[in-house]
Amino acid sequence: MSGLRAAVLGSGSWGTTFAAVMADAGCDVTLWGRDESVVRDVAEKRRNSKYLPDVVLPEMAATTDAADALAGARVVVVAIPSQVARGTLEALRPHLEPDAVVVSLMKGVELSTDKRMSQVVAEALQISEGRVAVVSGPNLAKEIAERQPTATVVACSDEANARLVADACSNTYFRPYTNSDVVGVELCGAVKNIIALAVGMAHGRGFGWNTTATVITRGLVEITRLGRALGADAETFSGLAGMGDLVATCASPLSRNHTLGKHVGQGMTLDEALEATGTTAEGVKSSRSVLELAEKHGVDMPITAGVVAVLHGSLSVEDMARALLARPQKAESTS
């Protein structure tokens, strides 16, 4: 979208990749981050050696000055850890342009409030939910940074704003589809990380593809149950944001959540697994808030409950598997 001014908040792998996607779509992009060495690397060498060491980035500005990044930005993309989003965005509120559309790339549910990230963004920036879009799909950052083809979903309750964001990130290798089901798209993005942790744990214990397929399929049931309880569109869960993202996150060794789960399955403690993974795995913290949200709405999510129990030391991976298989027999359904 030639000439559109955009800011991306967060210079990790996904934030940097999405900034590159928008630059390749013709936007005038500024990337904001706290790490001066990363920002300098992006601005001066078109590299993010810390997070995407083998990728040459398109031309973009980069800065540690949030006010400079946000000045004049029509689209503002948020790619920071979900559990620090509220405080970070509240501090940036005075610098947001009055007509800016804010895009959440974050995957999670806020601890203590059980709110989805679009709700957190709207509250922290004091804007209407119609000005908040979410992007989710089978979008592993490293592959997209290498310009491998993929598609995604841009969801927003305001159709014109969804289209604005879609146009801003549409290029020869990145295809966005629009959707009005913000709740469904966000829940897919949050819960798939938890299911990926479970699949990783199973792989770490040496379980094979039958187990993987079982966990992925029943995991989709859990996502669908919670989404329907919260008013989401059932069709969302069989699409790119649902099954598409779930397969990519659960099956790929590039997935941080799958990798961390595998470390746990191999016998590491949570702290050891976090250190070995080296980057943010959103499913670890959001697993508890997703489970709280499910319990609040009377939704049964046994895989999610098992992951929480394993991560926090009250259950082994083997015991989780036994507990899931020992559940009462019933007809297969999503209800």
C-alpha positions as CSV (number, residue, x, y, z in Angstrom):
1,M,0.0,0.0,0.0
2,S,2.2,2.7,-1.3
3,G,3.1,5.6,1.0
4,L,1.0,4.4,4.0
5,R,2.8,5.3,7.2
6,A,3.0,2.4,9.6
7,A,4.7,1.8,13.0
8,V,5.6,-1.7,14.4
9,L,6.1,-1.9,18.1
10,G,8.4,-4.7,19.0
11,S,11.6,-5.7,17.3
12,G,11.6,-9.5,18.0
13,S,11.3,-12.0,15.3
14,W,7.6,-11.6,14.5
15,G,7.5,-7.8,14.9
16,T,10.5,-7.5,12.6
17,T,9.1,-9.9,10.1
18,F,5.7,-8.2,10.0
19,A,7.5,-4.8,9.5
20,A,9.3,-6.4,6.5
21,V,6.0,-7.7,5.1
22,M,4.5,-4.2,5.3
23,A,7.6,-2.6,3.7
24,D,7.4,-5.2,0.9
25,A,3.7,-4.1,0.5
26,G,4.9,-0.6,-0.1
27,C,4.3,1.0,3.3
28,D,6.6,3.5,4.9
29,V,7.5,1.5,8.0
30,T,9.3,2.4,11.3
31,L,10.2,-0.4,13.7
32,W,10.3,0.5,17.4
33,G,12.3,-1.6,20.0
34,R,14.0,-1.1,23.3
35,D,17.3,-2.9,22.3
36,E,19.6,-0.3,20.8
37,S,21.8,-2.8,19.2
38,V,18.9,-4.5,17.4
39,V,17.5,-1.1,16.3
40,R,20.9,0.0,15.0
41,D,21.3,-3.3,13.1
42,V,17.9,-2.9,11.4
43,A,18.4,0.7,10.5
44,E,22.0,0.6,9.3
45,K,22.6,-2.9,8.0
46,R,19.0,-4.1,7.1
47,R,19.5,-7.0,9.5
48,N,18.1,-8.3,12.8
49,S,21.1,-10.5,13.7
50,K,19.7,-11.3,17.1
51,Y,16.3,-12.8,16.0
52,L,16.6,-13.3,12.2
53,P,20.3,-13.8,11.6
54,D,20.2,-15.0,8.0
55,V,17.6,-12.6,6.6
56,V,18.2,-9.4,4.6
57,L,15.4,-6.9,5.4
58,P,13.8,-4.4,3.1
59,E,14.4,-0.7,3.7
60,M,12.7,0.5,6.9
61,A,13.4,3.0,9.7
62,A,14.1,1.8,13.2
63,T,14.2,3.7,16.5
64,T,14.1,3.4,20.3
65,D,12.0,6.5,20.4
66,A,8.3,5.5,20.5
67,A,7.0,9.0,19.9
68,D,9.1,9.2,16.7
69,A,7.8,5.8,15.6
70,L,4.2,6.6,16.2
71,A,4.2,10.1,14.6
72,G,1.9,10.1,11.6
73,A,1.4,6.4,11.7
74,R,-2.0,5.4,10.2
75,V,-1.5,1.7,11.1
76,V,0.2,0.7,14.4
77,V,1.2,-2.9,14.8
78,V,1.8,-4.3,18.3
79,A,4.2,-7.2,18.6
80,I,5.3,-7.3,22.2
81,P,4.9,-10.0,24.9
82,S,1.2,-10.2,25.8
83,Q,1.6,-10.0,29.5
84,V,3.4,-6.6,29.4
85,A,1.2,-5.1,26.7
86,R,-1.1,-3.1,28.9
87,G,1.6,-1.2,30.7
88,T,3.6,-0.6,27.6
89,L,0.7,0.7,25.6
90,E,-0.7,2.9,28.4
91,A,2.7,4.8,28.4
92,L,2.5,5.2,24.6
93,R,-1.1,6.4,24.5
94,P,-0.3,10.2,24.2
95,H,1.7,9.5,21.0
96,L,-1.0,7.6,19.1
97,E,-2.5,9.4,16.1
98,P,-6.3,10.1,16.5
99,D,-7.2,8.1,13.4
100,A,-4.7,5.2,13.8
101,V,-5.9,1.6,13.5
102,V,-4.0,-0.6,15.9
103,V,-3.1,-4.2,14.9
104,S,-2.5,-6.9,17.5
105,L,0.0,-9.7,16.6
106,M,-0.1,-10.9,20.2
107,K,-1.3,-14.4,21.1
108,G,-2.6,-14.8,24.6
109,V,-5.1,-13.9,27.3
110,E,-4.1,-11.4,30.0
111,L,-3.4,-12.8,33.4
112,S,-5.5,-11.4,36.2
113,T,-8.2,-10.1,33.9
114,D,-8.7,-13.0,31.4
115,K,-9.1,-10.5,28.6
116,R,-8.2,-11.1,25.0
117,M,-5.4,-8.9,23.6
118,S,-7.7,-6.8,21.4
119,Q,-9.6,-5.9,24.6
120,V,-6.4,-5.0,26.4
121,V,-5.2,-2.9,23.4
122,A,-8.5,-1.0,23.3
123,E,-8.5,-0.3,27.0
124,A,-4.8,0.6,27.3
125,L,-5.0,3.1,24.4
126,Q,-8.6,4.2,25.1
127,I,-9.8,3.6,21.6
128,S,-12.9,1.8,20.3
129,E,-12.7,-1.9,19.5
130,G,-13.5,-1.0,15.9
131,R,-10.1,0.5,15.7
132,V,-8.4,-2.7,16.8
133,A,-7.6,-5.5,14.3
134,V,-6.0,-8.8,15.0
135,V,-3.8,-10.9,12.7
136,S,-3.4,-14.6,13.1
137,G,-2.8,-17.6,10.9
138,P,-0.1,-20.2,9.9
139,N,2.6,-17.5,10.2
140,L,5.9,-18.8,11.4
141,A,8.2,-15.8,11.4
142,K,11.3,-17.3,10.0
143,E,9.6,-18.7,6.9
144,I,7.8,-15.5,6.2
145,A,11.0,-13.5,6.7
146,E,12.5,-15.7,4.0
147,R,9.5,-14.7,1.8
148,Q,8.0,-18.2,1.7
149,P,4.3,-17.9,0.6
150,T,1.6,-18.0,3.3
151,A,-1.8,-16.6,4.1
152,T,-3.3,-15.0,7.2
153,V,-6.5,-13.6,8.7
154,V,-7.1,-9.9,9.5
155,A,-10.1,-9.7,11.8
156,C,-11.8,-6.5,12.9
157,S,-15.3,-5.5,13.7
158,D,-15.0,-2.5,11.3
159,E,-14.9,-3.9,7.8
160,A,-13.2,-0.8,6.4
161,N,-10.4,-1.0,9.0
162,A,-9.9,-4.7,8.3
163,R,-9.5,-3.9,4.6
164,L,-7.1,-1.1,5.4
165,V,-4.8,-3.5,7.4
166,A,-5.2,-6.2,4.8
167,D,-4.1,-3.8,2.0
168,A,-1.1,-2.7,4.2
169,C,0.3,-6.2,4.5
170,S,-0.6,-7.7,1.1
171,N,2.3,-8.6,-1.1
172,T,3.5,-11.3,-3.5
173,Y,4.2,-13.9,-0.7
174,F,1.8,-12.8,2.1
175,R,-2.0,-13.1,1.4
176,P,-4.4,-11.7,4.0
177,Y,-8.1,-12.6,4.2
178,T,-10.5,-10.4,6.2
179,N,-12.9,-11.6,8.9
180,S,-15.2,-9.9,11.4
181,D,-14.9,-12.7,14.0
182,V,-12.3,-11.1,16.3
183,V,-13.2,-13.3,19.2
184,G,-12.7,-16.5,17.3
185,V,-9.5,-15.5,15.6
186,E,-8.0,-14.4,18.9
187,L,-8.9,-17.5,20.7
188,C,-7.4,-19.6,18.0
189,G,-4.2,-17.7,18.3
190,A,-4.1,-18.0,22.1
191,V,-5.1,-21.6,22.6
192,K,-3.1,-23.1,19.7
193,N,0.1,-22.2,21.6
194,I,-1.1,-24.4,24.5
195,I,-1.9,-27.3,22.3
196,A,1.5,-26.9,20.7
197,L,3.1,-27.2,24.2
198,A,1.2,-30.5,24.7
199,V,2.3,-31.8,21.3
200,G,5.9,-30.8,22.1
201,M,5.7,-32.6,25.5
202,A,4.5,-35.7,23.7
203,H,7.3,-35.6,21.2
204,G,9.8,-35.1,24.0
205,R,8.6,-38.3,25.6
206,G,9.0,-40.1,22.3
207,F,5.4,-40.4,21.3
208,G,4.7,-40.5,17.6
209,W,2.3,-39.2,14.9
210,N,-0.8,-41.0,16.2
211,T,-0.4,-39.1,19.5
212,T,0.3,-35.9,17.6
213,A,-2.8,-36.2,15.4
214,T,-4.9,-37.0,18.5
215,V,-3.7,-34.0,20.5
216,I,-4.1,-31.6,17.5
217,T,-7.6,-32.8,16.7
218,R,-8.9,-32.8,20.2
219,G,-7.1,-29.5,20.8
220,L,-9.2,-28.0,18.0
221,V,-12.2,-29.3,19.8
222,E,-11.2,-27.4,22.9
223,I,-10.6,-24.2,21.0
224,T,-14.0,-24.5,19.3
225,R,-15.8,-25.2,22.6
226,L,-14.3,-22.1,24.2
227,G,-15.0,-20.0,21.1
228,R,-18.6,-21.0,20.8
229,A,-19.1,-20.3,24.5
230,L,-17.8,-16.7,23.9
231,G,-19.9,-16.2,20.8
232,A,-17.4,-16.9,18.0
233,D,-18.3,-18.1,14.6
234,A,-17.8,-21.9,14.3
235,E,-16.5,-21.5,10.7
236,T,-13.4,-19.6,12.0
237,F,-12.0,-22.8,13.7
238,S,-11.7,-24.8,10.4
239,G,-10.0,-21.9,8.6
240,L,-6.5,-20.4,8.5
241,A,-6.6,-18.9,12.0
242,G,-7.9,-22.2,13.5
243,M,-6.8,-25.5,11.9
244,G,-4.2,-23.7,9.7
245,D,-2.3,-22.1,12.6
246,L,-2.8,-25.1,14.8
247,V,-1.1,-27.4,12.4
248,A,1.8,-25.0,11.7
249,T,2.4,-24.3,15.4
250,C,2.1,-27.9,16.6
251,A,4.1,-29.6,13.8
252,S,7.0,-27.2,13.1
253,P,10.3,-27.2,15.0
254,L,10.3,-23.5,14.4
255,S,7.4,-23.1,16.9
256,R,8.7,-21.8,20.2
257,N,5.8,-23.4,22.1
258,H,6.4,-26.8,20.5
259,T,10.1,-26.5,21.2
260,L,9.6,-25.6,24.9
261,G,7.1,-28.4,25.3
262,K,9.6,-30.8,23.8
263,H,12.2,-29.7,26.4
264,V,9.7,-30.3,29.2
265,G,8.8,-33.7,27.8
266,Q,12.5,-34.6,27.8
267,G,12.7,-34.0,31.5
268,M,13.7,-30.3,31.9
269,T,12.1,-28.1,34.5
270,L,10.1,-25.2,33.3
271,D,12.9,-22.8,34.1
272,E,15.4,-24.9,32.2
273,A,13.1,-25.2,29.2
274,L,12.5,-21.5,29.1
275,E,16.3,-20.9,29.2
276,A,16.9,-23.5,26.5
277,T,14.2,-22.1,24.2
278,G,15.6,-18.6,24.6
279,T,12.6,-16.6,23.3
280,T,9.1,-15.9,24.5
281,A,6.7,-18.9,24.4
282,E,3.3,-17.2,25.0
283,G,1.5,-20.4,25.8
284,V,3.3,-20.8,29.1
285,K,1.8,-17.8,30.8
286,S,-1.5,-17.7,28.8
287,S,-2.3,-21.4,29.6
288,R,-3.4,-20.4,33.1
289,S,-5.5,-17.4,32.0
290,V,-7.1,-19.5,29.2
291,L,-8.0,-22.2,31.7
292,E,-9.4,-19.6,34.1
293,L,-11.5,-18.2,31.2
294,A,-12.8,-21.6,30.3
295,E,-13.7,-22.4,33.9
296,K,-15.5,-19.1,34.2
297,H,-17.7,-20.1,31.3
298,G,-18.1,-23.7,32.3
299,V,-16.1,-25.0,29.3
300,D,-14.2,-28.4,29.6
301,M,-10.6,-28.1,28.3
302,P,-8.7,-31.2,29.5
303,I,-5.6,-30.7,27.4
304,T,-5.2,-27.2,28.6
305,A,-5.7,-28.3,32.2
306,G,-3.1,-31.0,31.7
307,V,-0.6,-28.6,30.3
308,V,-1.0,-26.2,33.2
309,A,-0.6,-29.1,35.6
310,V,2.6,-30.3,33.9
311,L,4.2,-26.8,33.6
312,H,3.6,-26.0,37.2
313,G,4.9,-29.3,38.6
314,S,1.8,-31.2,39.8
315,L,1.6,-33.8,36.9
316,S,4.1,-35.7,34.7
317,V,3.7,-35.9,31.0
318,E,3.0,-39.6,31.3
319,D,0.3,-39.0,33.9
320,M,-1.2,-36.3,31.7
321,A,-1.5,-38.8,28.8
322,R,-3.0,-41.4,31.1
323,A,-5.5,-39.0,32.5
324,L,-6.6,-37.8,29.1
325,L,-7.1,-41.4,27.8
326,A,-8.9,-42.4,31.0
327,R,-11.7,-39.8,30.6
328,P,-15.2,-41.2,30.2
329,Q,-16.0,-42.6,26.8
330,K,-18.5,-40.7,24.7
331,A,-19.5,-39.8,21.2
332,E,-17.0,-37.6,19.3
333,S,-18.3,-34.0,19.1
334,T,-17.2,-30.4,19.6
335,S,-19.7,-29.9,22.4
